[in-house]
Amino acid sequence: MSEIAIYMKVFGLAEDERGNKDYAGMKLSMGEFKEGSEIPYEELIKKVHIDELPKILRLDGIIKPEDIEIITPEEYDRDYGGEDDNPDLLGGDGS
């Protein structure tokens, strides 16, 4: 089985080195699919209602739909290091 997820960058959830608001990468995992029943990522993201994402992410009141940009898994890995490379989310030392 493989995971199905939507990748995005969200403005205002991170800060740059000067303390200005910046983008943070987010991954919305929606479970797993069986081999052979994959949905192409391009088709999956066509079905995403960005206006609903702040509520789904439980960030309504903190972010607005216009703060969200859907990105590819490759962009997420390149720009945000993937989920396994963030020591802050993994307990401080990456393990």
Backbone torsions as a table, in degrees:
resi	resn	phi	psi	omega
1	MET	NA	149.1	-179.8
2	SER	-125.1	152.4	-178.6
3	GLU	-79.0	144.9	171.7
4	ILE	-113.5	129.2	-174.8
5	ALA	-151.0	157.2	173.3
6	ILE	-114.0	133.5	-178.6
7	TYR	-108.8	140.9	-178.2
8	MET	-151.1	163.1	168.3
9	LYS	-118.9	140.4	-173.6
10	VAL	-125.9	121.7	-179.5
11	PHE	-76.4	135.7	175.2
12	GLY	99.8	-4.9	179.5
13	LEU	-95.5	-2.7	177.7
14	ALA	-137.6	169.7	176.0
15	GLU	-127.9	146.6	174.0
16	ASP	-81.5	-176.6	-176.1
17	GLU	-65.2	-16.1	178.7
18	ARG	-99.2	2.9	178.9
19	GLY	87.6	7.3	177.6
20	ASN	-82.7	148.3	176.8
21	LYS	-57.6	143.3	-178.5
22	ASP	-145.7	177.3	178.7
23	TYR	-81.7	146.3	170.0
24	ALA	-123.4	144.3	176.2
25	GLY	-82.9	142.1	176.7
26	MET	-135.8	146.9	177.0
27	LYS	-125.8	124.4	177.6
28	LEU	-104.9	102.4	-179.8
29	SER	-82.4	133.7	-177.6
30	MET	-118.4	19.7	177.8
31	GLY	106.9	-156.9	-176.4
32	GLU	-126.6	159.3	176.0
33	PHE	-128.3	154.0	179.3
34	LYS	-77.5	150.1	176.1
35	GLU	-52.7	130.9	179.4
36	GLY	92.4	-8.1	179.8
37	SER	-113.9	24.1	-178.8
38	GLU	-63.9	149.6	172.4
39	ILE	-111.5	125.3	177.7
40	PRO	-56.4	138.1	-177.2
41	TYR	-54.3	-39.4	-179.6
42	GLU	-61.1	-37.4	178.0
43	GLU	-72.8	-40.0	179.7
44	LEU	-59.6	-48.0	-175.3
45	ILE	-71.4	-19.4	174.5
46	LYS	-65.2	-23.2	-177.3
47	LYS	-91.8	-2.9	-177.8
48	VAL	-78.7	131.1	175.1
49	HIS	-100.2	96.3	-175.7
50	ILE	-57.4	-32.4	179.7
51	ASP	-60.3	-24.2	-179.0
52	GLU	-92.1	-15.4	-174.1
53	LEU	-60.4	-42.2	178.8
54	PRO	-55.7	-40.3	179.3
55	LYS	-69.9	-44.2	179.2
56	ILE	-60.5	-39.4	-179.2
57	LEU	-80.7	-2.9	-176.8
58	ARG	60.8	38.2	179.2
59	LEU	-121.4	13.8	178.1
60	ASP	-63.9	139.0	-174.1
61	GLY	91.8	-17.3	178.4
62	ILE	-106.6	-42.8	177.6
63	ILE	-124.3	159.8	177.3
64	LYS	-113.4	158.4	178.5
65	PRO	-53.5	-35.2	-179.1
66	GLU	-70.9	-10.2	175.7
67	ASP	-82.0	-8.9	-172.8
68	ILE	-106.1	133.4	174.1
69	GLU	-130.0	122.3	176.7
70	ILE	-71.9	133.7	178.7
71	ILE	-127.6	170.9	179.1
72	THR	-83.4	160.2	175.2
73	PRO	-58.0	-34.9	179.6
74	GLU	-66.6	-41.8	176.9
75	GLU	-63.5	-41.3	178.8
76	TYR	-59.7	-49.4	-180.0
77	ASP	-62.4	-42.6	-178.5
78	ARG	-66.6	-46.9	-172.4
79	ASP	-88.0	-25.4	-174.4
80	TYR	-124.1	3.3	173.4
81	GLY	76.2	6.4	-178.7
82	GLY	73.3	168.5	-175.1
83	GLU	-69.9	-27.7	-176.0
84	ASP	-82.1	-9.0	-175.4
85	ASP	-100.5	8.1	-176.9
86	ASN	-104.2	96.9	-176.8
87	PRO	-61.1	-30.5	-179.7
88	ASP	-63.6	-32.3	-179.7
89	LEU	-85.8	-11.8	-174.7
90	LEU	-111.2	15.6	176.0
91	GLY	102.7	11.5	171.5
92	GLY	98.3	-22.5	-178.3
93	ASP	-124.1	7.0	178.0
94	GLY	82.6	4.0	179.7
95	SER	-105.4	NA	NA
